[in-house]
Amino acid sequence: MEEVEFLPVLLASDINAYSMARAFHEAYGVKSLVLARNSSGVIDGSRILMYREVPDLDKTDVFLETMAAIYREFGQNKKLLLMGCADHYVRLIVENKDKLKDRFVLPYSDREVLDHIVLKETFYQMCEQYHMDYARTFIYTPDMDFRFDLGNMRYPLVLKASDSVKYHRNKFEGFHKAYFIDNREQLLDTLRLIYSNGYDDNMIIQEKVPGDDSSLYDLQIYVGSDHKVKMMNLGNVLLEEHTPTAIGNNAATITLSDYNEELLKKIQFFLEDIGYEGFADCDLKYDSRDDNYKIFEINIRQGRSHYRVTGGGYNLAKYVVDDYIYHKDIPTTYVKEPYFWHVVPLGVVYRYVKDPEKIRQVKALVKQGKICDSFYYPADMSLKRRILYWLRNLNQFRKFKKYYR
């Protein structure tokens, strides 16, 4: 391939960052520059990216000093496309957009737009305004001092932070990404645990929508710099991770041909109407009680399972490059070709997905070769990475046996 005129600069080192680096490498043969506070096994030994460890990268002064150094090193010859692959890095980019925009290409909305989505209680107010269904919700604020009435809300409940970026800064013993609550005593004990360990913002208490992992859905979206949706890919999440710190992370997802067009159009209108741009990842769950899809949140980045879009023939790197680097017109696509993505072994999928019809669909796609694993990239499978891949898969069997509920 010819040498490209841009360099992707990706912040984070997890499967999201690796999947994005893989998309850039597949489309353009370019090695992304990956920056993070620490490395993860996903990028260890990779030949498709350049990794640099920057302790305290999530602190504003360190972040800006690092970006200035990156620009001095690479910015004279390349357009630098800066992308966060974790919420707190996206927040850093957006909060410092004025200081970065003359040196970097930034595929993000302004902070005023993103604030409608980032804070969950604000987001649920927007759901009301735009007629998007969500689970029955109560906003707990610290000034309630553990005295509150949930009214007619019913257990089990889900407890999660309103500001997930702030919440993830203070890891502690007993830290969960989200908590499943069965009674009031457990709810109060969990709230006390969270607030005694440094978190000081609001918490979201929601009724748990019934159904196992296969009732979950994940919508990957790209909104162009013209604030028009260019791509939507609705996937059925067959399986999530179940370790306490990774609850909610997709482990296996299938893109189906029978997507709900009315649902997609409603979310599309919302994003376009508020002037959104860039990647978005929407989490939903189908509620059989009223035949509606309940929206949980919209993440202001590409989702963890975004490689299913690239693997299925719609390379996400091309969307952002065609838009922000080459300024091409991009048509709107609703992806509906069946495709299967996973980051856990097929043996785990076949054992823990409970719906036999979904298993049948997966096996049919596997037989047709319509399948991908973010980690397994033939162009990047050195002996070291093959060993890491084998060990990673083995560990998934152990984790599901221990944590699956």
C-alpha positions in Angstrom: 0.0 0.0 0.0 1.0 3.6 -0.6 2.1 5.6 2.5 -0.9 7.3 4.0 -1.0 11.0 4.9 -2.5 10.4 8.4 -1.6 8.7 11.6 -4.2 7.3 13.9 -3.5 8.1 17.6 -5.6 5.8 19.8 -6.0 6.3 23.5 -6.4 3.0 25.6 -5.0 -0.4 25.3 -8.0 -2.8 25.5 -9.9 -4.8 22.9 -11.6 -1.6 21.7 -8.3 0.1 20.9 -6.8 -3.1 19.3 -10.0 -3.6 17.2 -9.7 0.0 16.0 -6.0 -0.4 15.2 -6.8 -3.6 13.3 -9.4 -1.7 11.2 -6.9 1.0 10.3 -4.3 -1.7 9.4 -6.7 -3.7 7.3 -7.9 -0.6 5.4 -4.7 1.4 5.0 -1.8 -0.8 6.1 -1.0 1.9 8.7 0.4 1.2 12.2 -1.6 3.2 14.8 0.1 4.9 17.7 -1.5 3.6 20.9 -1.1 5.5 24.1 -2.3 4.3 27.5 -1.5 4.3 31.2 -0.6 0.7 31.1 -0.6 -2.2 28.6 -3.0 -5.0 28.3 -2.6 -8.5 27.1 -4.7 -7.7 24.0 -1.9 -5.5 22.5 1.1 -7.4 23.8 3.4 -8.4 21.0 1.3 -6.7 18.3 3.0 -5.8 15.0 0.2 -3.6 13.7 0.6 -0.8 16.2 3.1 1.3 18.1 2.5 1.3 21.8 3.8 3.9 24.3 3.0 3.8 28.0 2.3 7.1 29.6 1.6 6.9 33.4 -1.0 9.4 34.5 -2.2 10.0 30.9 -5.7 10.6 32.3 -4.5 13.7 34.1 -5.1 16.8 32.1 -1.6 18.3 32.3 0.1 15.1 31.4 -2.4 14.5 28.6 -1.8 17.9 27.0 2.0 17.6 27.4 1.9 14.2 25.8 -0.2 15.5 22.9 2.1 18.4 22.3 5.1 16.0 22.2 3.2 13.7 19.7 2.5 16.6 17.5 6.1 17.8 17.5 7.2 14.2 16.6 4.7 13.3 13.9 2.6 16.4 13.1 4.8 18.0 10.5 4.3 15.1 8.0 1.0 13.6 9.0 -2.5 14.5 9.9 -3.0 13.2 13.4 -6.4 11.5 13.9 -7.0 11.4 17.7 -9.5 8.9 19.0 -10.4 7.8 22.5 -11.2 4.1 22.9 -12.4 4.5 26.5 -14.9 6.9 28.1 -12.4 8.9 30.2 -10.1 9.4 27.2 -13.0 10.7 25.0 -13.9 13.1 27.9 -10.3 14.3 28.0 -10.3 15.0 24.3 -13.6 16.8 24.3 -12.8 18.9 27.4 -9.6 20.1 25.8 -10.9 20.4 22.2 -9.9 24.1 21.9 -6.3 23.3 22.8 -6.1 20.3 20.4 -8.1 21.3 17.3 -5.3 23.1 15.5 -3.0 20.1 15.8 -5.3 17.1 15.7 -8.3 15.8 13.7 -11.0 15.3 16.3 -14.0 13.3 15.3 -16.2 14.4 18.2 -19.0 16.7 19.1 -18.5 19.7 21.4 -18.9 19.2 25.2 -22.3 20.8 25.3 -23.7 18.1 23.0 -22.0 15.2 24.7 -23.2 16.3 28.2 -26.7 15.5 27.1 -25.6 11.8 26.9 -22.7 11.4 29.4 -24.6 12.1 32.6 -27.3 9.4 32.8 -30.0 11.4 34.6 -29.7 14.1 31.9 -29.8 11.4 29.2 -33.0 9.9 30.7 -34.6 13.3 30.6 -33.7 13.4 26.9 -35.2 9.9 26.5 -38.5 11.4 27.8 -38.3 14.3 25.4 -37.5 12.1 22.4 -39.9 9.3 23.3 -37.3 6.6 23.7 -38.2 3.8 26.2 -36.1 3.1 29.2 -36.4 1.1 32.4 -38.2 2.7 35.4 -35.5 4.8 37.1 -34.8 6.6 40.3 -32.0 9.1 40.7 -30.2 8.9 44.1 -28.3 12.0 45.1 -25.8 12.2 48.0 -27.8 14.7 49.9 -30.5 12.1 50.4 -28.2 10.6 53.1 -29.6 7.1 52.5 -33.2 8.2 53.2 -35.4 7.8 50.1 -38.5 6.1 48.8 -38.5 4.1 45.6 -42.3 4.3 45.3 -43.7 1.4 43.2 -40.3 0.3 41.8 -39.8 -3.5 42.2 -36.8 -5.6 43.0 -34.5 -6.8 41.5 -32.8 -3.6 40.7 -29.7 -2.4 38.9 -27.4 0.1 40.6 -24.9 2.1 38.5 -23.1 5.4 38.6 -24.5 8.4 36.8 -21.0 9.7 36.0 -19.2 6.5 35.0 -15.9 8.3 34.2 -15.7 9.7 37.7 -16.8 6.4 39.2 -14.1 4.4 37.5 -11.4 6.7 38.9 -11.8 5.1 42.3 -11.5 1.3 42.2 -12.0 -0.3 45.5 -12.6 -3.7 47.1 -16.1 -4.7 46.1 -16.1 -2.5 43.0 -18.5 -3.6 40.3 -19.3 -1.9 37.0 -22.9 -2.4 37.9 -24.6 -4.0 40.9 -27.6 -6.3 40.9 -29.7 -5.6 44.0 -32.3 -8.0 45.5 -33.6 -6.0 48.5 -33.4 -2.7 50.3 -30.8 -3.8 52.8 -28.4 -4.8 50.0 -29.1 -1.5 48.2 -28.3 0.6 51.2 -25.1 -1.4 52.0 -23.9 -1.0 48.4 -24.6 2.7 48.3 -22.6 3.2 51.6 -19.7 1.1 50.1 -19.6 3.3 47.0 -19.8 6.7 48.8 -17.2 5.7 51.4 -14.7 5.0 48.7 -14.5 8.4 47.0 -17.4 8.6 44.6 -19.5 11.8 45.3 -21.9 12.1 42.4 -25.4 10.7 41.7 -26.3 7.0 41.4 -28.9 5.5 39.0 -31.3 2.9 40.5 -33.3 1.0 37.8 -35.7 -1.8 37.7 -34.0 -4.8 36.1 -35.5 -5.7 32.8 -36.2 -9.5 32.8 -34.4 -11.8 30.5 -30.9 -13.3 30.1 -28.0 -12.0 28.0 -29.7 -12.9 24.7 -32.3 -10.2 25.4 -29.6 -7.5 25.1 -28.9 -5.5 22.0 -26.0 -3.3 21.0 -26.3 -0.6 18.4 -23.1 0.7 16.8 -23.5 4.1 15.1 -21.4 6.5 13.1 -22.6 10.0 12.7 -20.8 12.2 10.2 -19.2 15.6 10.7 -22.4 17.0 9.0 -24.4 15.6 12.0 -26.1 13.0 9.8 -26.1 9.3 10.6 -24.0 7.3 8.1 -24.1 3.8 9.6 -26.2 1.8 12.1 -25.5 -1.8 13.0 -27.9 -3.5 15.5 -26.4 -6.6 17.1 -28.1 -9.1 19.4 -25.8 -9.6 22.4 -25.9 -13.3 23.0 -23.5 -13.3 25.9 -21.9 -10.8 28.2 -18.9 -11.1 30.5 -19.9 -11.8 34.1 -16.8 -10.8 36.1 -17.6 -8.0 38.6 -15.4 -5.4 36.9 -16.5 -6.3 33.3 -20.3 -6.8 33.7 -22.0 -5.3 30.6 -19.0 -6.0 28.3 -20.1 -7.9 25.2 -18.6 -11.3 24.7 -20.6 -12.6 21.7 -22.9 -10.7 19.4 -24.8 -11.5 16.2 -25.9 -9.0 13.6 -29.4 -10.1 12.4 -31.3 -9.2 9.3 -34.6 -8.6 11.1 -33.7 -5.3 12.9 -36.3 -2.9 14.3 -36.3 0.0 11.8 -38.7 2.2 13.9 -36.2 1.9 16.9 -33.2 2.8 14.7 -35.0 5.8 13.2 -36.0 7.1 16.6 -32.3 7.0 17.8 -31.1 8.4 14.5 -33.5 11.4 14.9 -32.3 12.0 18.4 -28.6 12.0 17.5 -29.1 14.2 14.5 -31.4 16.6 16.3 -28.9 17.3 19.1 -26.0 17.8 16.6 -24.0 14.7 17.5 -21.0 13.6 15.5 -18.6 10.7 15.6 -19.0 7.2 16.9 -21.7 6.1 19.4 -22.6 2.8 21.1 -26.1 2.3 22.4 -27.0 -0.4 24.9 -30.6 -1.7 24.9 -32.6 -4.7 26.2 -35.8 -6.2 24.8 -38.6 -6.2 27.4 -41.1 -9.0 26.7 -43.6 -7.5 29.2 -44.5 -4.7 26.8 -42.7 -5.7 23.6 -40.4 -2.6 23.7 -36.6 -2.1 23.6 -35.5 -0.3 26.7 -32.4 1.9 26.2 -29.8 1.9 29.0 -27.2 4.4 27.7 -25.4 5.7 24.7 -21.6 5.7 25.0 -19.7 8.5 23.2 -17.3 6.2 21.5 -17.3 3.0 19.4 -18.4 0.0 21.5 -16.3 -2.9 22.6 -17.8 -5.2 20.0 -17.4 -2.7 17.1 -15.1 -5.0 15.1 -18.2 -6.9 14.1 -19.0 -4.0 11.8 -15.6 -4.0 10.2 -15.5 -7.8 10.1 -18.8 -7.8 8.3 -17.6 -5.6 5.5 -18.1 -2.0 6.8 -14.7 -0.9 8.0 -15.1 1.7 10.7 -11.7 3.2 10.1 -12.8 4.1 6.5 -15.9 5.9 7.8 -13.9 8.3 9.9 -11.1 8.7 7.4 -13.4 9.3 4.4 -15.3 11.8 6.5 -12.6 13.8 8.4 -9.5 13.3 6.2 -10.8 13.0 2.7 -14.1 14.8 3.2 -16.1 12.4 1.0 -19.9 12.1 0.8 -20.9 9.0 2.8 -24.3 7.3 2.2 -26.4 6.1 5.1 -26.3 2.3 5.6 -28.4 0.2 8.0 -26.3 -3.0 8.2 -28.5 -6.1 8.1 -26.3 -8.8 6.7 -26.1 -11.6 9.3 -22.7 -11.9 11.0 -21.3 -13.3 14.2 -18.6 -11.6 16.4 -17.0 -13.1 19.6 -14.1 -12.7 22.0 -14.8 -15.9 23.9 -14.3 -19.4 22.6 -17.2 -21.0 20.7 -17.3 -23.6 23.4 -18.3 -20.9 25.9 -20.9 -19.5 23.5 -22.5 -23.0 22.9 -22.5 -23.8 26.7 -23.9 -20.5 28.1 -26.2 -19.1 25.5 -29.6 -20.5 26.5 -31.7 -19.9 23.3 -31.3 -22.9 21.0 -32.5 -20.9 18.0 -29.7 -18.4 18.6 -27.2 -21.2 18.8 -28.5 -22.6 15.5 -28.0 -19.2 13.9 -24.5 -19.0 15.2 -23.5 -22.4 14.0 -24.9 -21.6 10.5 -22.8 -18.4 10.3 -19.7 -20.3 11.6 -20.2 -22.8 8.8 -20.5 -20.0 6.2 -17.4 -18.3 7.5 -19.4 -15.2 8.5 -17.6 -14.9 11.9 -14.7 -12.9 13.5 -12.8 -12.6 16.7 -11.3 -9.1 17.4 -8.1 -10.6 18.9 -7.5 -13.2 16.1 -6.0 -11.3 13.2 -3.9 -13.6 11.0 -1.6 -10.8 9.9 -0.7 -10.2 13.6 -0.5 -13.8 15.0 3.1 -14.2 16.0 4.0 -17.2 18.2 3.8 -15.0 21.3 0.3 -13.8 20.3 -0.9 -17.4 19.5 0.1 -18.4 23.0 -1.6 -15.4 24.5 -4.7 -16.2 22.4 -4.8 -19.8 23.7 -4.3 -18.7 27.3 -6.9 -16.0 27.0 -9.5 -18.5 25.7 -8.7 -21.0 28.4 -9.2 -18.3 31.0 -12.6 -17.5 29.6 -13.8 -21.0 30.4 -12.6 -20.5 34.0 -14.2 -17.1 34.4 -17.6 -18.2 33.1 -17.6 -21.2 35.3 -16.9 -19.1 38.3 -19.1 -16.0 37.6 -21.9 -16.8 35.3 -25.3 -16.3 36.9 
